[in-house]
């Protein structure tokens, strides 16, 4: 709002316009004007009230659904209870003595069941669960891992390397003949160092086309066509593998399967070395125990003539030292 000079005879008030200058724009402007309303407190409160009402309606609907579900579940439980009562009343004899004898027998069976439950709980607290195999030999599943004897108070990393000394699940063989491909020569060499051929009548050949292992034991001949199964058998006989320790068995089976893939040609030795290097950065052995098992021996034999990282090279050196100390 402004006025003209006082000396003028023009007394009309002139109102200033909102936009006095218009700058050119690179964007196309629509002909329809867009009105922007400021966010007043009244509008904010109205929007909040609407959302609160919606949330309240959703909560009420959810409560109704839950109540109907609980009612249906109660009805089902009542129907099942009525069926049980009707069957029990039909089964109860008319004579009261027979009913008392039935009650006594049920009480005795309940006591026996409680005793068995307590015994199983006690065995689980000790960390072992025993059952029987097909041949009647007791089978025990231990919750932990086998821990070797630590000399004095030294930590396992400072003790000399050693092999696992588990209770062998199978007796030693009387004759062993192993035939494999040239790719099997790597692990066969280290296996010959682990198993003296003169003492145990062992024969290893790596000039065939397929893998085949024949084991003679107590007049019974057993044939292995799978390397992993054969390695498990050798490990059980030598005390280097046991399926009674789940953690040891899982890690050993995993690394033996990877070694089998390398022998088959599905993966390369370099990939196996890298995976072993990543695993050995956290653990001292591939079986995650304080001593070396059958999986450590097999992998160390396969990676003998391969360029290795520092931790894998140290791992292979310690495995060979453990075999020499046996």
Rosetta silent file (secondary structure, phi, psi, omega in degrees, C-alpha in Angstrom):
SEQUENCE: XXXXXXXXXXXXXXXXXXXXXXXXXXXXXXXXXXXXXXXXXXXXXXXXXXXXXXXXXXXXXXXXXXXXXXXXXXXXXXXXXXXXXXXXXXXXXXXXXXXXXXXXXXXXXXXXXXXXXXXXXXXXXXXXXXXXXXXXXXXXXXXXXXXXXXXXXXXXXXXXXXXXXXXXXXXXXXXXXXXXXXXXXXXXXXXXXXXXXXXXXXXXXXXXXXXXXXXXXXXXXXXXXXXXXXXXXXXXXXXXXXXXXXXXXXXXXXXXXXXXXXXXXXXXXXXXXXXXXXXXXXXXXXXXXXXXXXXXXXXXXXXXXXXXXXXXXXXXXXXXXXXXXX
SCORE:     score description
SCORE:     0.000 S_00000001
   1 L     0.000  131.808  177.411    0.000    0.000    0.000 S_00000001
   2 E  -153.983  162.964  179.213    1.335    3.401   -0.902 S_00000001
   3 L  -121.470  161.945  174.592    0.130    6.896   -1.768 S_00000001
   4 L   -80.551  176.831 -178.273    1.244    9.506   -4.285 S_00000001
   5 L   -60.475  150.263 -176.214    2.921   12.677   -3.333 S_00000001
   6 L   -65.236  -26.062 -177.359    0.866   15.023   -1.102 S_00000001
   7 L   -75.203   -8.127 -179.320    0.932   17.825   -3.610 S_00000001
   8 L   -81.794  151.192  177.993   -1.053   15.665   -6.044 S_00000001
   9 L   -89.280    0.987 -178.588   -4.795   15.953   -6.235 S_00000001
  10 L   -88.772  114.504 -174.511   -5.181   12.151   -6.776 S_00000001
  11 L  -105.328    7.848 -177.229   -6.400   10.597   -3.507 S_00000001
  12 L   -79.277  137.415  178.842   -7.021    6.939   -4.615 S_00000001
  13 L   -85.703  129.293 -179.797   -5.076    4.199   -2.796 S_00000001
  14 E  -103.824  127.199  179.421   -3.251    1.780   -5.131 S_00000001
  15 L   -90.703  135.473  179.254   -2.723   -1.830   -3.935 S_00000001
  16 L   -76.340  141.757  177.767    0.557   -3.565   -4.851 S_00000001
  17 L   -79.343  159.376 -178.657    0.310   -6.855   -6.760 S_00000001
  18 L   -70.409  -43.833 -177.474    1.781  -10.087   -5.395 S_00000001
  19 L  -114.317  114.383  179.727    3.992  -10.823   -8.421 S_00000001
  20 L   -99.011  -27.424 -179.144    5.642   -7.860  -10.005 S_00000001
  21 L  -128.347  147.972  179.303    8.327   -9.721  -12.003 S_00000001
  22 L  -126.710  116.564 -179.590    8.215  -13.090  -13.816 S_00000001
  23 L   -88.958  140.711  178.308   11.465  -14.974  -14.426 S_00000001
  24 L   -67.035  148.000 -178.498   11.648  -17.365  -17.397 S_00000001
  25 L  -126.326  146.811  177.823   11.697  -21.104  -16.547 S_00000001
  26 L   -80.233  -14.400 -178.047   13.057  -24.117  -18.425 S_00000001
  27 L   -97.900  146.991  178.075   10.150  -26.282  -17.224 S_00000001
  28 L   -74.293  132.710  179.992    6.706  -26.230  -18.681 S_00000001
  29 L  -102.663  137.886  179.370    4.194  -24.649  -16.389 S_00000001
  30 L   -77.648  151.263  179.314    0.621  -25.838  -16.269 S_00000001
  31 L   -73.899  -22.767 -177.503   -2.199  -23.441  -16.884 S_00000001
  32 L   -82.459  120.906  179.968   -4.075  -24.719  -13.850 S_00000001
  33 L   -72.148  140.663  179.872   -2.915  -22.866  -10.753 S_00000001
  34 L  -103.100  121.099  179.989   -1.931  -25.023   -7.802 S_00000001
  35 L   -97.164  128.122  179.896   -3.060  -23.739   -4.459 S_00000001
  36 L  -108.995  119.801  179.515   -0.972  -24.749   -1.483 S_00000001
  37 L   -95.141  136.838  178.148   -2.692  -24.616    1.866 S_00000001
  38 L   -69.887  150.975 -179.766   -0.559  -24.212    4.955 S_00000001
  39 L   -79.438   96.808  179.811   -0.555  -27.011    7.525 S_00000001
  40 L   -82.636  156.808  177.506   -2.672  -25.530   10.253 S_00000001
  41 H   -58.481  -30.852 -179.063   -2.922  -27.176   13.686 S_00000001
  42 H   -66.300  -43.279  179.878   -6.577  -27.954   13.026 S_00000001
  43 H   -66.845  -37.352  178.805   -5.806  -30.023    9.928 S_00000001
  44 H   -63.385  -43.027 -179.636   -2.993  -31.884   11.716 S_00000001
  45 H   -65.825  -36.546  178.888   -5.263  -32.820   14.584 S_00000001
  46 H   -64.753  -42.456  179.056   -7.956  -34.024   12.168 S_00000001
  47 H   -64.461  -39.094  178.299   -5.491  -36.327   10.337 S_00000001
  48 H   -64.664  -39.916  179.309   -4.244  -37.737   13.626 S_00000001
  49 H   -64.004  -36.755  179.845   -7.791  -38.428   14.762 S_00000001
  50 H   -66.578  -46.976  179.674   -8.534  -40.316   11.539 S_00000001
  51 H   -64.429  -38.514  178.435   -5.471  -42.581   11.820 S_00000001
  52 H   -63.632  -39.745  178.078   -6.188  -43.240   15.486 S_00000001
  53 H   -64.864  -39.772  178.244   -9.732  -44.298   14.638 S_00000001
  54 H   -63.882  -44.093  178.654   -8.458  -46.657   11.951 S_00000001
  55 H   -62.076  -39.831  178.949   -5.974  -48.236   14.345 S_00000001
  56 H   -63.542  -40.897  177.874   -8.697  -48.646   16.954 S_00000001
  57 H   -63.719  -40.409  178.393  -10.953  -50.376   14.433 S_00000001
  58 H   -64.546  -41.032  178.827   -8.147  -52.756   13.454 S_00000001
  59 H   -64.119  -41.431  179.075   -7.453  -53.621   17.092 S_00000001
  60 H   -63.698  -40.923  178.603  -11.129  -54.300   17.755 S_00000001
  61 H   -64.877  -39.322  178.513  -11.323  -56.572   14.700 S_00000001
  62 H   -65.194  -41.168  178.837   -8.206  -58.455   15.836 S_00000001
  63 H   -62.900  -39.761  178.493   -9.622  -58.937   19.336 S_00000001
  64 H   -63.361  -42.435  179.091  -12.841  -60.322   17.853 S_00000001
  65 H   -63.513  -42.865 -179.963  -10.905  -62.822   15.724 S_00000001
  66 H   -63.830  -41.298 -179.742   -8.825  -63.967   18.689 S_00000001
  67 H   -64.339  -41.599  177.847  -11.923  -64.415   20.854 S_00000001
  68 H   -65.216  -38.096  178.735  -13.670  -66.509   18.189 S_00000001
  69 H   -65.414  -43.309  178.928  -10.547  -68.643   17.750 S_00000001
  70 H   -64.434  -38.368  177.729  -10.245  -69.281   21.498 S_00000001
  71 H   -62.971  -42.358  179.264  -13.933  -70.214   21.690 S_00000001
  72 H   -65.153  -38.883  178.042  -13.547  -72.716   18.863 S_00000001
  73 H   -65.661  -41.031  177.395  -10.472  -74.234   20.524 S_00000001
  74 H   -62.436  -40.352  177.918  -12.311  -74.555   23.842 S_00000001
  75 H   -63.353  -40.914  177.808  -15.195  -76.284   22.099 S_00000001
  76 H   -63.604  -41.920  178.812  -12.809  -78.746   20.447 S_00000001
  77 H   -64.589  -40.598  178.504  -11.147  -79.506   23.792 S_00000001
  78 H   -64.528  -40.020  178.651  -14.513  -80.029   25.460 S_00000001
  79 H   -64.063  -42.657  179.283  -15.614  -82.402   22.695 S_00000001
  80 H   -66.127  -38.582  178.229  -12.424  -84.444   22.985 S_00000001
  81 H   -64.884  -39.900  177.673  -12.751  -84.576   26.785 S_00000001
  82 H   -63.983  -39.643  178.006  -16.338  -85.794   26.482 S_00000001
  83 H   -63.114  -42.655  179.791  -15.265  -88.515   24.055 S_00000001
  84 H   -64.268  -42.516  179.553  -12.528  -89.689   26.433 S_00000001
  85 H   -64.075  -40.869 -179.619  -14.932  -89.739   29.372 S_00000001
  86 H   -65.816  -40.135  179.033  -17.528  -91.676   27.414 S_00000001
  87 H   -67.528  -38.149  179.712  -14.968  -94.254   26.295 S_00000001
  88 H   -68.608  -39.002  178.516  -13.607  -94.632   29.835 S_00000001
  89 H   -66.634  -34.881  177.296  -17.098  -95.064   31.309 S_00000001
  90 H   -70.271  -32.787 -177.184  -17.899  -97.715   28.720 S_00000001
  91 H   -81.277  -20.062 -177.581  -14.654  -99.538   29.430 S_00000001
  92 L   -72.518  128.917  178.825  -15.075  -99.508   33.239 S_00000001
  93 L   -74.474  164.906 -178.850  -16.583 -102.813   34.444 S_00000001
  94 L   -72.218  -30.580 -177.780  -19.534 -102.952   36.761 S_00000001
  95 L   -73.154  132.640 -179.307  -17.585 -104.672   39.488 S_00000001
  96 H   -71.156  -30.875 -179.622  -15.829 -102.204   41.814 S_00000001
  97 H   -64.232  -43.111  179.922  -12.909 -104.555   42.517 S_00000001
  98 H   -63.313  -37.853  178.644  -11.957 -104.700   38.864 S_00000001
  99 H   -63.409  -41.175  178.265  -12.063 -100.907   38.667 S_00000001
 100 H   -63.805  -40.613  179.250   -9.701 -100.659   41.663 S_00000001
 101 H   -63.901  -37.562  178.268   -7.279 -103.137   40.084 S_00000001
 102 H   -64.886  -40.823  179.021   -7.288 -101.105   36.869 S_00000001
 103 H   -63.764  -40.970  178.710   -6.515  -97.932   38.850 S_00000001
 104 H   -62.986  -43.432 -179.567   -3.631  -99.668   40.637 S_00000001
 105 H   -63.848  -39.007  178.373   -2.173 -100.936   37.369 S_00000001
 106 H   -65.774  -39.021  177.649   -2.378  -97.460   35.839 S_00000001
 107 H   -63.401  -41.703  178.417   -0.625  -95.976   38.881 S_00000001
 108 H   -63.009  -43.187  179.284    2.141  -98.576   38.615 S_00000001
 109 H   -63.953  -36.023  177.307    2.604  -97.882   34.918 S_00000001
 110 H   -65.229  -40.265  178.405    2.790  -94.149   35.661 S_00000001
 111 H   -63.862  -43.149  178.807    5.485  -94.753   38.274 S_00000001
 112 H   -62.317  -41.353  179.169    7.495  -96.892   35.865 S_00000001
 113 H   -64.464  -39.400  177.871    7.213  -94.222   33.177 S_00000001
 114 H   -64.158  -41.008  178.425    8.380  -91.541   35.626 S_00000001
 115 H   -62.411  -44.018  178.547   11.404  -93.643   36.602 S_00000001
 116 H   -62.683  -39.118  178.742   12.345  -94.166   32.965 S_00000001
 117 H   -64.988  -40.388  177.984   12.008  -90.439   32.295 S_00000001
 118 H   -64.974  -39.650  179.023   14.251  -89.628   35.266 S_00000001
 119 H   -64.161  -43.762  178.733   16.855  -92.142   34.092 S_00000001
 120 H   -64.890  -37.284  177.732   16.903  -90.702   30.570 S_00000001
 121 H   -65.230  -38.114  178.513   17.184  -87.183   31.981 S_00000001
 122 H   -65.169  -40.750  178.278   20.130  -88.260   34.123 S_00000001
 123 H   -66.162  -36.746  178.577   21.905  -89.777   31.123 S_00000001
 124 H   -68.426  -33.961  177.382   21.300  -86.623   29.083 S_00000001
 125 H   -65.590  -35.977  178.357   22.745  -84.473   31.891 S_00000001
 126 H   -69.075  -17.800  175.959   25.918  -86.526   31.849 S_00000001
 127 L    99.444   12.367 -179.244   26.270  -85.704   28.136 S_00000001
 128 E  -140.684  144.750  177.216   25.851  -89.156   26.575 S_00000001
 129 E  -128.611  118.739 -173.005   22.927  -91.138   25.194 S_00000001
 130 E  -106.928  141.854  172.409   23.495  -94.854   24.710 S_00000001
 131 E  -146.271 -165.956 -176.088   21.657  -97.300   22.489 S_00000001
 132 E  -127.058  141.164  176.862   22.566 -100.457   20.566 S_00000001
 133 L   -78.931 -175.174 -178.221   23.588 -101.016   16.978 S_00000001
 134 L   -66.668  -35.118 -178.366   22.305 -103.804   14.765 S_00000001
 135 L   -86.839    7.713  178.185   25.028 -106.216   15.884 S_00000001
 136 L    88.342    0.374  179.893   24.344 -105.558   19.583 S_00000001
 137 L   -79.084  131.872 -179.693   27.375 -103.328   20.162 S_00000001
 138 E   -63.553  139.065 -178.815   26.541 -100.361   22.424 S_00000001
 139 E  -121.186  125.833 -175.587   26.454  -97.034   20.577 S_00000001
 140 E  -121.494  129.876  175.716   26.968  -93.790   22.494 S_00000001
 141 E  -103.332  116.418  179.657   26.357  -90.274   21.229 S_00000001
 142 E   -95.611  142.674 -179.439   28.462  -87.722   23.101 S_00000001
 143 L   -75.343  -29.732 -176.034   27.492  -84.084   23.205 S_00000001
 144 L   -95.669 -162.461  179.120   31.068  -82.805   23.185 S_00000001
 145 L  -115.897  154.585  177.036   34.176  -83.388   21.130 S_00000001
 146 L   -66.950  131.885 -179.944   37.104  -85.693   21.906 S_00000001
 147 L  -118.129  124.715 -179.055   39.791  -83.830   23.817 S_00000001
 148 L   -78.272  167.146 -179.044   43.302  -85.222   23.911 S_00000001
 149 L   -73.468  128.209  179.251   45.512  -85.241   26.989 S_00000001
 150 L   -95.802  127.426 -177.064   47.304  -81.912   27.457 S_00000001
 151 L   -71.012  124.999 -179.447   50.837  -82.220   28.782 S_00000001
 152 L    51.813 -126.773 -178.941   51.168  -80.391   32.132 S_00000001
 153 L  -116.829   22.132 -178.860   49.499  -76.976   31.821 S_00000001
 154 L   -78.660  150.701  179.156   50.547  -76.062   28.278 S_00000001
 155 L   -77.834  158.518 -175.906   47.960  -74.937   25.765 S_00000001
 156 H   -60.345  -30.223 -178.041   47.206  -77.247   22.796 S_00000001
 157 H   -68.244  -23.809 -178.415   48.935  -74.933   20.294 S_00000001
 158 H   -95.155   -9.354  179.019   52.263  -75.349   22.108 S_00000001
 159 L   -81.105  156.562  178.481   52.099  -79.124   22.501 S_00000001
 160 L   -65.436  149.685 -178.672   53.653  -81.395   19.862 S_00000001
 161 L   -66.731  145.355 -179.088   51.257  -82.517   17.093 S_00000001
 162 L  -150.756  160.320  178.584   49.547  -85.848   17.609 S_00000001
 163 E   -91.094  160.208  175.281   46.825  -87.985   16.085 S_00000001
 164 L   -64.382  146.342  179.420   43.487  -88.806   17.638 S_00000001
 165 L  -128.857   65.613 -179.857   43.460  -91.873   19.851 S_00000001
 166 L   -83.967  163.813  175.187   39.791  -92.830   20.002 S_00000001
 167 L   -71.483  119.098 -175.554   38.416  -96.214   20.947 S_00000001
 168 L   -66.741  128.207  179.708   38.326  -98.084   17.643 S_00000001
 169 L   -78.806  -16.237 -178.911   34.793  -99.076   16.722 S_00000001
 170 L  -134.211  147.876  178.591   36.001 -101.872   14.427 S_00000001
 171 L   -72.889  156.586 -177.417   38.770 -104.428   14.691 S_00000001
 172 L   -67.393  152.106 -177.027   41.804 -104.141   12.447 S_00000001
 173 L   -78.676  159.692  174.908   41.700 -105.859    9.085 S_00000001
 174 L   -95.929  -25.646  177.773   43.640 -108.988    8.166 S_00000001
 175 E  -151.206  139.310 -177.825   44.099 -108.032    4.499 S_00000001
 176 E  -140.435  126.061  179.349   43.637 -104.753    2.661 S_00000001
 177 E  -133.032  120.942 -175.993   43.878 -104.124   -1.072 S_00000001
 178 E  -121.702  126.558  175.982   43.192 -100.688   -2.527 S_00000001
 179 E  -122.324  133.512 -178.492   43.098  -99.900   -6.241 S_00000001
 180 L  -147.525 -176.314  179.016   42.583  -96.378   -7.548 S_00000001
 181 L   -85.435  170.302  175.772   43.249  -93.906  -10.316 S_00000001
 182 H   -58.595  -24.694  177.424   46.443  -91.832  -10.665 S_00000001
 183 H   -70.248  -17.465  178.943   44.621  -89.016   -8.848 S_00000001
 184 H   -84.022   -6.402 -175.662   44.484  -91.268   -5.746 S_00000001
 185 H   -65.060  -27.980 -176.709   48.259  -91.513   -5.475 S_00000001
 186 H   -64.929  -51.186 -179.075   48.469  -88.326   -3.354 S_00000001
 187 H   -79.112  -22.181  177.046   46.433  -89.600   -0.407 S_00000001
 188 H   -67.601  -34.158  179.696   47.655  -93.189   -0.859 S_00000001
 189 H   -63.988  -46.429  179.512   51.246  -92.093   -0.167 S_00000001
 190 H   -71.210  -27.684  176.576   50.388  -90.531    3.160 S_00000001
 191 H   -70.356  -33.507  175.925   48.132  -93.492    3.971 S_00000001
 192 H   -66.168  -33.894  174.884   51.061  -95.862    3.436 S_00000001
 193 H   -69.797  -33.036 -179.500   53.025  -93.837    6.002 S_00000001
 194 H   -77.307  -36.571 -178.362   50.113  -94.057    8.416 S_00000001
 195 L  -116.635  104.109  177.699   49.469  -97.781    7.860 S_00000001
 196 L   -60.823  126.585 -175.963   52.647  -99.871    7.509 S_00000001
 197 H   -70.453  -30.202 -176.797   52.069 -102.272    4.622 S_00000001
 198 H   -71.887  -38.638 -175.421   54.279 -105.033    6.016 S_00000001
 199 H   -75.940  -39.343 -172.624   52.519 -105.307    9.373 S_00000001
 200 H  -108.367   14.100  176.916   48.899 -105.137    8.185 S_00000001
 201 L    54.264   53.241 -178.200   49.176 -106.825    4.753 S_00000001
 202 E  -103.392  147.197  178.998   48.187 -103.663    2.881 S_00000001
 203 E  -140.786  121.804 -179.948   48.538 -103.057   -0.826 S_00000001
 204 E  -117.938  127.630  177.144   47.943  -99.699   -2.514 S_00000001
 205 E  -132.513  135.833 -178.213   47.884  -99.298   -6.305 S_00000001
 206 L  -123.222   41.817 -178.737   47.091  -96.108   -8.229 S_00000001
 207 L  -122.546   19.831 -179.016   47.187  -97.348  -11.823 S_00000001
 208 L   -99.740 -171.798  179.823   43.561  -98.351  -12.362 S_00000001
 209 L  -104.852  -23.593  179.991   40.523  -96.709  -13.900 S_00000001
 210 L  -134.159  162.826  177.558   38.145  -96.900  -10.936 S_00000001
 211 L   -89.255  135.823  178.807   38.403  -96.911   -7.167 S_00000001
 212 E  -156.222  127.440  179.147   37.942 -100.240   -5.433 S_00000001
 213 E  -126.554  129.737 -179.720   38.973 -101.317   -1.936 S_00000001
 214 E  -117.120  127.045 -176.826   38.727 -104.881   -0.646 S_00000001
 215 E  -121.010  127.666  174.703   38.979 -105.560    3.085 S_00000001
 216 E  -106.510  125.758 -175.705   39.358 -108.999    4.631 S_00000001
 217 E  -148.908  118.056  178.761   38.359 -109.306    8.264 S_00000001
 218 L    54.955   41.809  178.947   37.610 -112.464   10.263 S_00000001
 219 L    76.575    4.354 -179.785   37.097 -114.478    7.105 S_00000001
 220 E  -113.795  133.250 -179.849   34.631 -111.936    5.688 S_00000001
 221 E  -104.736  130.888  179.900   35.449 -109.825    2.641 S_00000001
 222 E  -123.918  136.384 -176.707   33.988 -106.336    2.304 S_00000001
 223 E  -114.808  134.652  177.301   34.239 -104.169   -0.807 S_00000001
 224 E  -115.548  127.876  174.648   34.171 -100.363   -0.908 S_00000001
 225 L  -109.099   -4.504  178.978   33.436  -98.467   -4.115 S_00000001
 226 L  -114.564  130.630 -176.779   33.130  -95.057   -2.435 S_00000001
 227 H   -67.132  -40.320 -176.997   36.223  -93.296   -1.135 S_00000001
 228 H   -63.482  -42.469  177.738   34.465  -91.472    1.701 S_00000001
 229 H   -63.768  -37.779  178.487   33.031  -94.708    3.115 S_00000001
 230 H   -67.492  -41.509  178.290   36.448  -96.330    2.884 S_00000001
 231 H   -64.407  -37.192  176.161   38.114  -93.397    4.648 S_00000001
 232 H   -63.654  -41.706  178.957   35.520  -93.591    7.416 S_00000001
 233 H   -63.156  -46.236  178.939   36.219  -97.309    7.813 S_00000001
 234 H   -61.015  -42.037  179.823   39.996  -96.739    7.964 S_00000001
 235 H   -63.790  -38.847  177.832   39.493  -93.935   10.479 S_00000001
 236 H   -67.584  -38.209  179.564   37.349  -96.104   12.752 S_00000001
 237 H   -67.564  -36.364 -176.893   39.882  -98.931   12.643 S_00000001
 238 H   -92.939    0.415 -179.022   42.801  -96.608   13.475 S_00000001
 239 L    76.329   22.736 -179.734   40.952  -94.529   16.088 S_00000001
 240 L  -104.764   -0.149 -178.147   40.966  -91.393   13.905 S_00000001
 241 L  -154.546  144.116  177.460   37.208  -91.194   13.294 S_00000001
 242 L  -157.494  129.800  177.008   34.059  -91.989   15.245 S_00000001
 243 L   -81.785    3.460  175.039   30.408  -91.270   14.537 S_00000001
 244 L   -79.235  -13.398  175.508   29.776  -91.240   18.284 S_00000001
 245 E  -110.648  101.509 -172.661   31.057  -87.636   18.340 S_00000001
 246 H   -60.222  -41.064 -177.506   28.664  -85.636   16.131 S_00000001
 247 H   -64.852  -45.147  177.892   30.840  -82.503   15.811 S_00000001
 248 H   -61.924  -44.315 -177.249   33.902  -84.516   14.820 S_00000001
 249 H   -66.671  -39.946 -177.847   31.912  -86.650   12.369 S_00000001
 250 H   -64.678  -49.032 -179.031   30.189  -83.684   10.689 S_00000001
 251 H   -67.252  -38.830  179.751   33.399  -81.740   10.045 S_00000001
 252 H   -65.318  -44.978  178.348   35.322  -84.858    8.997 S_00000001
 253 H   -61.375  -37.708 -179.302   32.614  -85.947    6.544 S_00000001
 254 H   -63.817  -46.528 -177.311   32.504  -82.452    5.074 S_00000001
 255 H   -75.445  -30.653  175.045   36.246  -82.277    4.370 S_00000001
 256 H   -68.780  -34.905  175.606   36.436  -85.858    3.125 S_00000001
 257 H   -65.590  -38.539  176.772   33.639  -85.085    0.660 S_00000001
 258 H   -66.465  -39.658  176.669   35.613  -82.047   -0.569 S_00000001
 259 H   -64.543  -37.348  177.134   38.735  -84.186   -0.948 S_00000001
 260 H   -63.975  -36.719  176.686   36.689  -86.730   -2.901 S_00000001
 261 H   -64.526  -36.208  177.953   35.553  -83.951   -5.267 S_00000001
 262 H   -66.750  -42.243  179.746   39.192  -83.032   -5.910 S_00000001
 263 H   -65.168  -38.459  178.193   40.091  -86.648   -6.718 S_00000001
 264 H   -70.559  -19.789 -177.465   37.095  -86.894   -9.068 S_00000001
 265 L    92.100    9.090  179.016   38.154  -83.671  -10.796 S_00000001
 266 L   -73.346  -33.682  176.034   35.026  -81.717   -9.889 S_00000001
 267 L  -130.272  165.292 -178.148   37.078  -79.072   -8.052 S_00000001
 268 L   -95.852  164.005  177.097   40.737  -78.088   -8.125 S_00000001
 269 H   -67.083  -30.832  179.649   43.384  -78.449   -5.444 S_00000001
 270 H   -65.088  -40.108  178.135   43.744  -74.676   -5.302 S_00000001
 271 H   -65.207  -42.089  177.532   40.088  -74.250   -4.299 S_00000001
 272 H   -62.373  -39.949  179.194   40.491  -76.894   -1.598 S_00000001
 273 H   -63.816  -41.476 -179.774   43.631  -75.127   -0.340 S_00000001
 274 H   -66.775  -41.610  177.816   41.834  -71.778   -0.126 S_00000001
 275 H   -64.950  -40.349  177.347   38.877  -73.259    1.745 S_00000001
 276 H   -65.726  -37.775  178.405   41.235  -75.034    4.144 S_00000001
 277 H   -63.924  -42.230  178.079   43.180  -71.796    4.673 S_00000001
 278 H   -65.521  -37.332 -179.672   39.998  -69.911    5.544 S_00000001
 279 H   -73.631  -39.447 -178.601   38.918  -72.676    7.947 S_00000001
 280 H   -75.038   -9.145  173.186   42.344  -73.040    9.581 S_00000001
 281 L   -71.112  -16.057  178.476   42.429  -69.325   10.316 S_00000001
 282 L  -111.429  -34.728 -177.110   39.933  -70.100   13.079 S_00000001
 283 L  -116.950  157.526  177.218   40.675  -73.732   14.000 S_00000001
 284 L   -82.972  -27.288 -179.206   43.912  -75.684   14.439 S_00000001
 285 L  -132.361  162.877  178.204   42.554  -78.792   12.707 S_00000001
 286 L   -75.136  -21.246  177.811   39.898  -79.541   10.108 S_00000001
 287 L   -91.327    4.275  178.231   38.069  -81.771   12.586 S_00000001
 288 L    59.466   28.177  176.458   37.938  -78.898   15.169 S_00000001
 289 L  -114.871  178.124  179.594   39.666  -81.050   17.807 S_00000001
 290 L   -81.583   -9.865 -179.094   43.029  -80.773   19.551 S_00000001
 291 L  -129.591  167.353 -174.729   44.448  -83.682   17.532 S_00000001
 292 E   -90.786  137.462  178.658   44.442  -84.690   13.876 S_00000001
 293 L  -109.491 -166.836 -176.175   41.870  -87.108   12.477 S_00000001
 294 H   -67.202  -33.891  178.974   41.392  -88.999    9.246 S_00000001
 295 H   -66.052  -38.581  177.841   40.095  -85.905    7.397 S_00000001
 296 H   -63.917  -39.986 -178.972   43.256  -83.961    8.287 S_00000001
 297 H   -66.100  -44.636 -177.674   45.438  -86.794    7.011 S_00000001
 298 H   -65.003  -46.848 -178.337   43.561  -87.114    3.697 S_00000001
 299 H   -66.127  -39.373  177.835   43.512  -83.364    2.970 S_00000001
 300 H   -63.842  -35.892  177.651   47.183  -82.975    3.906 S_00000001
 301 H   -69.220  -38.220 -179.341   48.075  -85.786    1.501 S_00000001
 302 H   -70.335  -32.403 -177.459   46.086  -84.284   -1.378 S_00000001
 303 L   -94.745   20.495 -174.843   47.630  -80.816   -0.866 S_00000001
 304 L   -68.334  -48.161 -174.702   51.232  -82.010   -0.603 S_00000001
 305 L  -100.145   36.160 -178.322   52.535  -80.862   -4.028 S_00000001
 306 L  -121.331  138.880  173.277   50.430  -77.686   -4.253 S_00000001
 307 L   -59.721  128.497 -171.520   51.548  -74.086   -3.519 S_00000001
 308 L  -124.775  160.054  172.039   50.039  -73.321   -0.137 S_00000001
 309 L   -76.653  173.201 -174.163   49.448  -70.413    2.184 S_00000001
 310 H   -64.240  -44.673 -176.483   51.394  -70.147    5.437 S_00000001
 311 H   -70.604  -34.472  177.210   48.764  -71.671    7.722 S_00000001
 312 H   -70.337  -36.898  177.163   48.054  -74.592    5.363 S_00000001
 313 H   -65.235  -41.423  175.760   51.780  -75.267    5.000 S_00000001
 314 H   -64.793  -39.936  177.535   52.173  -75.297    8.786 S_00000001
 315 H   -60.209  -46.790  179.549   49.115  -77.569    9.047 S_00000001
 316 H   -63.318  -41.139  179.603   50.590  -80.070    6.567 S_00000001
 317 H   -62.465  -41.276 -179.098   53.960  -80.033    8.352 S_00000001
 318 H   -70.832  -33.431  176.762   52.329  -80.756   11.721 S_00000001
 319 H   -64.544  -44.012  178.473   50.241  -83.606   10.269 S_00000001
 320 H   -64.903  -36.994  176.684   53.382  -85.299    8.906 S_00000001
 321 H   -65.234  -39.006  178.492   55.111  -84.827   12.269 S_00000001
 322 H   -65.718  -37.266  178.044   52.154  -86.420   14.041 S_00000001
 323 H   -67.541  -38.523  179.142   52.297  -89.425   11.685 S_00000001
 324 H   -68.358  -32.411 -178.969   56.038  -89.844   12.313 S_00000001
 325 H   -76.549  -13.149 -176.436   55.526  -89.678   16.086 S_00000001
 326 L   -68.382    0.000    0.000   52.937  -92.464   15.997 S_00000001
